[in-house]
């Protein structure tokens, strides 16, 4: 059986986005901050951890594994190049779960050799950040990869919409991750709620609890 993840995972670049999207049904959220000073990243991650703990959500920190350890995050997510620099023993010793990118069969095999908690496969559909570097994997690759990952969870990423995410989940993915379809939407919170209701069975109850907490303050 796959390790259980929520089925909806927004990817954002600040604690402010974490604060905005958790009430919209995000129980797992990934923070990816690039090209900023370590102190800025640490401040953002610390704030995001506090927000997630307050609302019973889980935080994934991309690449910055030392900061993730120091701040007590739930997951570290590493790209293939970052695997060469990261101390996987220290990550495991801190009881932080591990996610790894895998964009082709060779990367998938390398990732699985490290016994991750999840593998992120993509891009499933063409997506702006990866369109030039990597061809789309397509839904058929999800089923193939799912047979290989064993007990690890499989996260689909790249070019997803709520409709495409449902198709990816139906093909065997355990979770759908999304960047631009939410953060570049003219109404990000409304789009996030649409996502959550579309793919996350427990989203309505989670959002109702969040609204009740907000009213009680």
C-alpha positions as CSV (number, residue, x, y, z in Angstrom):
1,X,0.0,0.0,0.0
2,X,1.3,3.5,-0.8
3,X,2.3,5.8,1.9
4,X,-0.7,8.1,2.4
5,X,-0.6,11.7,1.2
6,X,-3.4,14.3,0.8
7,X,-4.4,14.3,-2.9
8,X,-3.9,18.1,-3.4
9,X,-0.6,19.9,-3.0
10,X,-0.2,23.5,-4.0
11,X,3.4,24.7,-4.6
12,X,4.1,28.3,-3.5
13,X,7.1,30.6,-2.8
14,X,6.2,32.4,0.4
15,X,4.5,32.0,3.8
16,X,1.9,34.5,2.7
17,X,0.8,32.0,0.0
18,X,0.7,29.3,2.6
19,X,-1.6,31.5,4.8
20,X,-3.9,32.2,1.9
21,X,-4.2,28.7,0.6
22,X,-4.5,26.4,3.6
23,X,-8.1,27.7,4.4
24,X,-9.0,26.7,0.8
25,X,-8.5,23.0,1.5
26,X,-4.7,22.5,1.3
27,X,-3.6,20.0,3.9
28,X,-0.2,19.5,2.2
29,X,1.6,22.5,0.8
30,X,5.1,22.8,-0.7
31,X,7.2,25.9,-0.3
32,X,9.9,26.4,-3.0
33,X,12.0,29.6,-2.7
34,X,14.8,30.2,-5.1
35,X,17.6,32.7,-5.5
36,X,17.1,34.3,-2.0
37,X,19.4,34.6,1.0
38,X,19.4,31.8,3.5
39,X,18.0,34.2,6.2
40,X,15.1,35.1,4.1
41,X,14.3,31.5,3.3
42,X,14.6,30.6,7.0
43,X,12.2,33.3,8.0
44,X,9.7,32.2,5.4
45,X,10.0,28.5,6.3
46,X,9.6,29.2,10.0
47,X,6.5,31.3,9.4
48,X,5.1,28.6,7.1
49,X,5.7,25.9,9.7
50,X,3.8,27.8,12.3
51,X,0.9,28.4,10.0
52,X,0.7,24.7,9.0
53,X,1.0,23.5,12.7
54,X,-1.8,25.9,13.7
55,X,-4.1,24.5,11.1
56,X,-3.1,20.8,11.1
57,X,-1.5,20.9,7.7
58,X,1.9,19.5,6.5
59,X,4.7,21.5,5.0
60,X,7.2,20.3,2.3
61,X,10.4,22.3,1.9
62,X,12.1,22.2,-1.5
63,X,15.9,21.8,-1.6
64,X,16.8,23.6,1.7
65,X,17.2,20.5,3.8
66,X,19.3,22.1,6.5
67,X,16.7,24.7,7.2
68,X,13.9,22.1,7.0
69,X,15.7,20.1,9.7
70,X,16.3,23.2,11.9
71,X,12.7,24.3,11.6
72,X,11.1,20.9,12.1
73,X,9.4,20.5,8.8
74,X,7.4,17.5,7.7
75,X,9.0,16.8,4.3
76,X,12.1,17.7,2.3
77,X,11.8,17.6,-1.5
78,X,14.9,17.2,-3.5
79,X,15.7,17.4,-7.2
80,X,18.1,15.0,-8.7
81,X,21.0,17.5,-8.6
82,X,20.3,18.3,-5.0
83,X,20.6,14.6,-4.0
84,X,24.4,14.9,-4.5
85,X,24.7,17.7,-2.0
86,X,22.1,16.7,0.6
87,X,22.8,14.7,3.8
88,X,20.1,12.0,3.5
89,X,21.2,10.5,6.8
90,X,20.7,13.8,8.6
91,X,17.3,14.2,7.0
92,X,16.2,10.7,8.1
93,X,17.7,11.2,11.5
94,X,15.6,14.3,12.0
95,X,12.4,12.1,11.2
96,X,11.7,14.2,8.1
97,X,10.0,12.5,5.3
98,X,11.7,12.6,1.8
99,X,10.3,13.3,-1.6
100,X,12.4,13.1,-4.8
101,X,11.9,14.3,-8.4
102,X,12.0,11.7,-11.2
103,X,11.5,12.8,-14.7
104,X,12.5,9.7,-16.6
105,X,13.1,6.0,-15.9
106,X,16.8,6.4,-14.9
107,X,15.9,9.2,-12.4
108,X,13.0,7.1,-11.0
109,X,15.3,4.1,-10.4
110,X,17.8,6.3,-8.7
111,X,15.1,7.8,-6.5
112,X,13.7,4.5,-5.5
113,X,17.1,3.3,-4.5
114,X,17.0,5.9,-1.8
115,X,13.7,4.7,-0.4
116,X,11.8,8.0,-0.5
117,X,8.4,8.5,1.0
118,X,7.2,9.9,-2.3
119,X,8.4,10.3,-5.9
120,X,7.3,13.3,-8.0
121,X,6.7,12.4,-11.6
122,X,6.5,15.1,-14.2
123,X,5.8,17.1,-16.2
124,X,2.6,15.1,-16.9
125,X,1.4,17.8,-19.3
126,X,3.4,20.7,-20.8
127,X,4.1,23.3,-18.1
128,X,5.8,26.6,-18.4
129,X,8.8,26.0,-16.0
130,X,9.7,22.7,-17.7
131,X,8.4,22.8,-21.2
132,X,11.8,23.6,-22.8
133,X,13.9,21.1,-20.8
134,X,11.7,18.0,-20.4
135,X,9.0,16.4,-22.6
136,X,5.6,15.7,-21.0
137,X,5.3,12.3,-19.5
138,X,1.6,11.8,-20.2
139,X,-1.0,9.8,-18.2
140,X,0.3,6.5,-19.5
141,X,3.6,7.0,-17.7
142,X,1.7,7.4,-14.4
143,X,0.4,3.8,-14.5
144,X,3.8,2.5,-15.5
145,X,5.6,4.4,-12.7
146,X,3.0,3.4,-10.1
147,X,3.8,-0.2,-10.7
148,X,7.5,0.6,-10.0
149,X,7.3,2.8,-6.9
150,X,6.2,0.1,-4.5
151,X,5.2,1.5,-1.1
152,X,6.3,5.1,-2.0
153,X,3.5,7.6,-2.9
154,X,3.5,8.9,-6.5
155,X,2.9,12.7,-7.0
156,X,1.9,13.9,-10.4
157,X,3.1,17.4,-11.3
158,X,3.2,19.6,-14.4
159,X,0.5,21.4,-16.4
160,X,-2.3,20.2,-14.2
161,X,-5.8,21.6,-13.9
162,X,-8.5,20.1,-11.7
163,X,-9.8,18.1,-14.6
164,X,-6.3,16.8,-15.5
165,X,-5.5,16.2,-11.9
166,X,-8.6,13.9,-11.6
167,X,-7.3,12.0,-14.6
168,X,-3.9,11.7,-13.1
169,X,-5.3,10.3,-9.9
170,X,-7.5,7.9,-11.8
171,X,-4.4,6.7,-13.6
172,X,-2.7,5.8,-10.4
173,X,-1.1,9.0,-8.9
174,X,-1.6,9.4,-5.1
175,X,-1.3,13.2,-5.1
176,X,-1.5,16.1,-7.6
177,X,0.8,19.1,-7.2
178,X,0.1,22.4,-8.8
179,X,1.9,25.7,-9.3
180,X,0.7,28.2,-11.9
181,X,-2.9,27.1,-12.3
182,X,-3.5,28.5,-8.8
183,X,-0.9,31.3,-8.1
184,X,-1.4,32.9,-11.5
185,X,-5.1,32.6,-11.5
186,X,-7.0,35.9,-11.2
187,X,-8.8,34.4,-8.1
188,X,-6.3,32.1,-6.5
189,X,-8.3,31.2,-3.4
190,X,-11.4,30.4,-5.4
191,X,-9.3,28.3,-7.8
192,X,-7.7,26.5,-4.9
193,X,-11.1,25.6,-3.4
194,X,-12.1,24.3,-6.8
195,X,-9.0,22.1,-6.9
196,X,-9.6,20.8,-3.3
197,X,-13.2,19.9,-3.9
198,X,-12.3,18.3,-7.2
199,X,-9.6,16.0,-5.9
200,X,-9.6,15.8,-2.1
201,X,-12.5,13.8,-0.6
202,X,-12.0,15.5,2.8
203,X,-11.7,19.0,1.5
204,X,-15.2,20.2,2.3
205,X,-14.9,19.1,5.9
206,X,-11.5,20.7,6.3
207,X,-12.7,24.0,4.9
208,X,-15.7,24.0,7.2
209,X,-13.5,23.5,10.2
210,X,-11.2,26.3,9.0
211,X,-14.2,28.7,8.7
212,X,-15.4,27.7,12.2
213,X,-12.0,28.5,13.6
214,X,-11.9,31.8,11.8
215,X,-15.3,32.8,13.2
216,X,-14.3,31.8,16.7
217,X,-11.4,34.3,16.8
